[in-house]
Amino acid sequence: MPSRLDRWSQYDEAEYRTGGMERVGYDADTQRYYFQEGTELYEGEPGAEFGGQLRHVGRAPARMTAYPPTAADAAAARDSLGWRQLAPFLTIIFVLLLLLLRYFSPYYTSTPPPPPPVEGSQCEEAGLVVYKVVQGDSCWSIANARGWDVERLQRANGHH
């Protein structure tokens, strides 16, 4: 049980309560926990989660796995933090880089670049009239000044 319910304390940690020993087993029949310190094995009192009064049992047996490791186990251990775990993060980074590239690239601007300026003499040779738009002009006012409708003005400027 914690020293106080509203506050953490170092005395709440199992390592402190067991004196630095590692809890290595539990016998459900006798309700005893087993602890190991170095190569020595100790047995706790029945029902005492952190040992209580410990009794020395003897040398701890060597730890063994149920099966010898296979090639698949070795590959799994080698790839435990492999690219598969990083794939979602890397995908997000890649998409963000593409968005930044598109946003800052001059090839993906929202407004097309202005057409190159046309000399007045070239327009006159082609039978066109050059008109410089000033503030306050509208398509309707320009077309109306020439006796045109707005659709004809748009066709004359290549917009239809």
PEMO-V445687 format. One record per run of one state. SS is the DSSP state (alpha for helix, beta for strand, coil for the rest). FROM is the first residue (numbers start at 0). TO is the last residue. If there is no record, write none. Layout:
((SS,FROM,TO) (SS,FROM,TO))
//
This chain:
((coil,0,2) (beta,3,3) (coil,4,5) (beta,6,6) (coil,7,8) (alpha,9,11) (coil,12,12) (alpha,13,16) (coil,17,20) (beta,21,26) (coil,27,30) (beta,31,36) (coil,37,38) (beta,39,42) (coil,43,53) (beta,54,58) (coil,59,69) (alpha,70,77) (coil,78,81) (alpha,82,103) (coil,104,104) (alpha,105,107) (coil,108,118) (alpha,119,124) (coil,125,137) (alpha,138,144) (coil,145,148) (alpha,149,155) (coil,156,159))
//
